[in-house]
Amino acid sequence: MEALKHDIADSGLEQSLFSHLIELRSRLMRATVTVLVVLGALAPFANRLYSQLSAPLISRLPRGAHLIATEVASPFVTPLKLAFYAALFVSMPMIVYQLWAFVRPALYRNERRLARPLLMAALLLFYLGCGFAYWLVLPAAFRFITSVTPQGVAMMTDINHYLDFVMLMFFAFGLCFEVPVAVVILAIIGAVNLEQLQSGRRYAVVGAFAIAAFITPPDITSMIMLAVPMCVLYELGVWAVRWLPRTDSAQGDLPPGFRANLI
């Protein structure tokens, strides 16, 4: 009898795990199809997208200077790669939604109530960081770089290297703008409390300037333009922690899903 019970329990666990894997595959397929559809829509405008992306540098190059392609396939591959990055950027809400729909059944009610605004805030802040980098930081950085170019040196950047640099800046600034979300998550899991966050302001400021000095191009303007928003966003995270509900997740209602099936 005991062996039969164990066999039934193991069979139920395997069936539950298998059903979750099928759902995960379905969610990933929907996200992938979304990216491919958006890529198909953006591919015809790949060259125009690249021209728009390169505008902050081209507008500050000396007269007669321009971007170059050092590889045979770069004029075709590089704009198409940018179109793929743009498709990921545009499709991110759908990707995040599919991930959220997959993990939602495994969360308690109060965990779901906290997770929804955190996900939306993380997505919005990432977009905000990318826009901040494109419209404010990159023009200032390229203005500095072109001004310190040695006499007799023609600044003609490879289009692929330029794309890699800009995407790295977008990713770095997008992540750095997630400071409030990171602060709130640390407070939720109990790693820090409000008093520690308030007393650690000076360390947060030093850390922000250190990160900015490592990420940004070697000019003080770009460093300040990243460090100051990070300090402001840290304060925003501290303010958000003040309003966190003081409830224990273990007291929430256990929803039907992974957790109920696996226990």
C-alpha positions as CSV (number, residue, x, y, z in Angstrom):
1,M,0.0,0.0,0.0
2,E,2.8,2.4,0.9
3,A,4.6,1.6,-2.3
4,L,1.4,2.3,-4.3
5,K,1.0,5.7,-2.5
6,H,4.6,6.6,-3.4
7,D,4.1,5.6,-7.0
8,I,0.9,7.7,-7.2
9,A,2.7,10.7,-5.6
10,D,5.7,10.4,-8.0
11,S,3.4,10.0,-11.0
12,G,1.4,13.2,-10.0
13,L,4.6,15.1,-9.5
14,E,6.0,14.1,-12.9
15,Q,2.7,14.9,-14.6
16,S,2.6,18.3,-12.9
17,L,6.2,19.1,-13.9
18,F,5.5,17.9,-17.4
19,S,2.5,20.2,-17.7
20,H,4.5,23.1,-16.4
21,L,7.2,22.5,-19.0
22,I,4.6,22.4,-21.7
23,E,3.2,25.7,-20.5
24,L,6.7,27.2,-20.4
25,R,7.3,26.1,-24.0
26,S,4.0,27.7,-25.0
27,R,4.9,31.0,-23.3
28,L,8.3,31.1,-24.9
29,M,6.9,30.3,-28.3
30,R,4.4,33.2,-28.0
31,A,7.2,35.6,-27.0
32,T,9.4,34.3,-29.8
33,V,6.6,34.7,-32.4
34,T,6.0,38.3,-31.2
35,V,9.7,39.2,-31.6
36,L,9.8,37.6,-35.1
37,V,6.6,39.4,-36.2
38,V,8.0,42.8,-35.0
39,L,11.3,42.0,-36.6
40,G,9.6,41.3,-39.9
41,A,7.8,44.7,-39.7
42,L,11.0,46.6,-38.8
43,A,13.4,44.8,-41.2
44,P,12.4,47.0,-44.3
45,F,13.3,50.1,-42.2
46,A,16.6,48.7,-40.9
47,N,18.7,51.3,-42.7
48,R,16.5,54.1,-41.6
49,L,16.7,52.9,-38.0
50,Y,20.5,52.8,-38.2
51,S,20.6,56.3,-39.6
52,Q,18.5,57.5,-36.6
53,L,20.7,55.6,-34.2
54,S,23.9,57.0,-35.6
55,A,22.6,60.6,-35.6
56,P,24.1,61.6,-32.3
57,L,27.6,60.8,-33.6
58,I,27.3,61.9,-37.2
59,S,26.0,65.3,-36.2
60,R,29.2,65.9,-34.2
61,L,31.8,64.5,-36.6
62,P,34.1,66.9,-38.4
63,R,33.3,68.0,-41.9
64,G,34.0,65.2,-44.3
65,A,34.1,62.4,-41.7
66,H,31.6,59.6,-41.7
67,L,31.0,56.1,-40.5
68,I,32.7,53.2,-42.4
69,A,32.1,49.5,-42.9
70,T,35.3,47.4,-42.5
71,E,33.7,44.1,-43.3
72,V,32.1,43.0,-46.6
73,A,28.7,42.1,-45.1
74,S,28.5,44.9,-42.5
75,P,26.3,47.2,-44.6
76,F,23.6,44.5,-44.7
77,V,24.2,42.6,-41.4
78,T,24.6,45.6,-39.0
79,P,21.3,47.4,-39.8
80,L,19.5,44.0,-39.6
81,K,21.1,43.3,-36.2
82,L,19.8,46.7,-35.1
83,A,16.3,45.8,-36.3
84,F,16.5,42.6,-34.2
85,Y,17.6,44.7,-31.1
86,A,14.7,47.1,-31.8
87,A,12.3,44.1,-32.1
88,L,13.4,42.9,-28.7
89,F,13.0,46.4,-27.3
90,V,9.5,46.8,-28.7
91,S,8.4,43.2,-27.8
92,M,9.7,43.4,-24.2
93,P,6.2,44.1,-22.7
94,M,4.9,40.9,-24.3
95,I,8.0,38.9,-23.2
96,V,7.6,40.2,-19.6
97,Y,3.9,39.4,-19.7
98,Q,4.5,35.8,-20.8
99,L,7.0,35.3,-18.0
100,W,4.6,36.8,-15.5
101,A,1.7,34.6,-16.7
102,F,4.0,31.6,-16.2
103,V,5.1,32.3,-12.6
104,R,1.9,34.0,-11.4
105,P,0.1,30.7,-10.3
106,A,3.1,30.0,-8.0
107,L,2.8,33.2,-6.1
108,Y,0.8,34.1,-3.0
109,R,-1.9,36.7,-3.3
110,N,0.2,39.4,-1.6
111,E,3.2,38.4,-3.6
112,R,1.2,39.0,-6.8
113,R,0.1,42.3,-5.5
114,L,3.7,43.4,-5.1
115,A,5.1,41.8,-8.2
116,R,2.8,43.5,-10.7
117,P,3.9,47.1,-10.0
118,L,7.5,46.0,-9.7
119,L,7.5,44.4,-13.1
120,M,5.8,47.5,-14.7
121,A,8.2,49.8,-12.9
122,A,11.2,47.7,-14.0
123,L,10.1,47.9,-17.7
124,L,9.3,51.6,-17.6
125,L,12.6,52.4,-15.9
126,F,14.6,50.3,-18.4
127,Y,13.0,52.3,-21.3
128,L,13.6,55.5,-19.4
129,G,17.3,54.6,-19.0
130,C,17.7,53.8,-22.7
131,G,16.0,57.1,-23.7
132,F,18.2,59.0,-21.2
133,A,21.3,57.5,-22.8
134,Y,20.2,58.2,-26.4
135,W,19.0,61.8,-26.0
136,L,21.3,63.2,-23.3
137,V,24.3,61.0,-22.6
138,L,25.5,60.0,-26.1
139,P,25.4,63.5,-27.5
140,A,27.5,64.8,-24.6
141,A,29.9,61.8,-24.8
142,F,30.4,62.2,-28.5
143,R,30.9,65.9,-28.2
144,F,33.7,65.2,-25.7
145,I,35.3,62.4,-27.8
146,T,35.3,64.4,-31.0
147,S,36.8,67.5,-29.2
148,V,39.8,65.5,-27.9
149,T,40.6,63.7,-31.2
150,P,44.3,64.4,-31.9
151,Q,45.2,66.7,-34.8
152,G,45.6,64.9,-38.0
153,V,43.5,61.9,-36.9
154,A,40.4,61.3,-39.0
155,M,37.6,59.9,-36.8
156,M,35.7,57.4,-38.9
157,T,34.1,54.7,-36.7
158,D,33.1,51.3,-38.0
159,I,29.3,50.9,-38.1
160,N,29.4,47.5,-36.3
161,H,31.6,48.8,-33.5
162,Y,29.3,51.9,-33.1
163,L,26.3,49.6,-32.8
164,D,27.9,47.5,-30.2
165,F,29.0,50.6,-28.2
166,V,25.5,52.1,-28.3
167,M,23.8,48.9,-27.4
168,L,26.2,48.4,-24.4
169,M,25.3,52.0,-23.3
170,F,21.6,51.3,-23.6
171,F,21.9,48.1,-21.6
172,A,24.1,49.6,-18.9
173,F,21.9,52.7,-18.4
174,G,18.7,50.6,-18.5
175,L,20.1,48.4,-15.8
176,C,21.4,51.3,-13.7
177,F,17.9,52.9,-13.8
178,E,16.6,49.7,-12.1
179,V,18.0,51.0,-8.7
180,P,14.5,51.6,-7.1
181,V,13.3,48.2,-8.1
182,A,16.5,46.6,-6.7
183,V,16.1,48.5,-3.4
184,V,12.5,47.5,-3.0
185,I,13.3,43.8,-3.7
186,L,16.1,43.8,-1.2
187,A,13.7,45.3,1.4
188,I,11.0,42.7,0.5
189,I,13.3,39.7,1.0
190,G,14.6,41.2,4.3
191,A,18.2,41.8,3.1
192,V,17.9,45.5,4.2
193,N,15.5,47.6,6.2
194,L,14.5,51.3,6.0
195,E,16.9,52.4,8.6
196,Q,19.8,50.7,6.9
197,L,18.9,52.3,3.5
198,Q,18.7,55.7,5.1
199,S,22.0,55.4,6.9
200,G,23.7,54.0,3.8
201,R,23.0,57.0,1.6
202,R,26.7,58.1,1.6
203,Y,27.8,54.6,0.4
204,A,25.1,54.7,-2.3
205,V,26.4,58.0,-3.6
206,V,30.0,56.7,-3.7
207,G,28.8,53.5,-5.4
208,A,26.8,55.5,-8.0
209,F,29.8,57.6,-8.9
210,A,32.1,54.5,-9.0
211,I,29.6,52.6,-11.3
212,A,29.2,55.7,-13.5
213,A,33.0,56.2,-13.8
214,F,33.3,52.5,-14.9
215,I,30.4,52.5,-17.4
216,T,30.4,55.9,-19.1
217,P,33.0,57.2,-21.6
218,P,36.0,59.0,-20.1
219,D,34.4,62.4,-19.6
220,I,33.1,63.9,-16.3
221,T,29.9,65.1,-17.9
222,S,28.7,61.6,-18.8
223,M,29.7,60.3,-15.4
224,I,27.7,63.0,-13.6
225,M,24.8,62.4,-15.9
226,L,24.6,58.8,-14.8
227,A,25.6,59.2,-11.2
228,V,23.1,61.9,-10.3
229,P,20.0,60.1,-11.6
230,M,21.2,56.9,-9.8
231,C,21.3,58.8,-6.5
232,V,17.9,60.3,-7.2
233,L,16.5,56.8,-8.1
234,Y,18.0,55.4,-4.9
235,E,16.1,58.0,-2.9
236,L,13.0,57.0,-4.9
237,G,13.5,53.4,-3.9
238,V,13.9,54.4,-0.2
239,W,10.7,56.4,-0.5
240,A,8.9,53.3,-2.0
241,V,10.2,51.1,0.8
242,R,8.3,53.4,3.3
243,W,5.0,52.3,1.8
244,L,5.6,48.6,1.6
245,P,2.9,46.6,3.4
246,R,4.3,44.9,6.4
247,T,2.9,41.5,5.8
248,D,4.4,38.0,5.8
249,S,4.1,36.2,2.5
250,A,3.6,33.0,4.4
251,Q,0.2,34.3,5.6
252,G,-1.1,34.8,2.1
253,D,-3.6,32.5,0.4
254,L,-2.0,29.6,-1.3
255,P,-3.1,29.7,-5.0
256,P,-3.5,26.8,-7.3
257,G,-0.3,26.3,-9.2
258,F,3.2,25.1,-9.0
259,R,3.5,25.5,-5.2
260,A,0.3,23.6,-4.5
261,N,1.1,20.8,-6.9
262,L,4.6,20.3,-5.7
263,I,3.8,20.2,-1.9
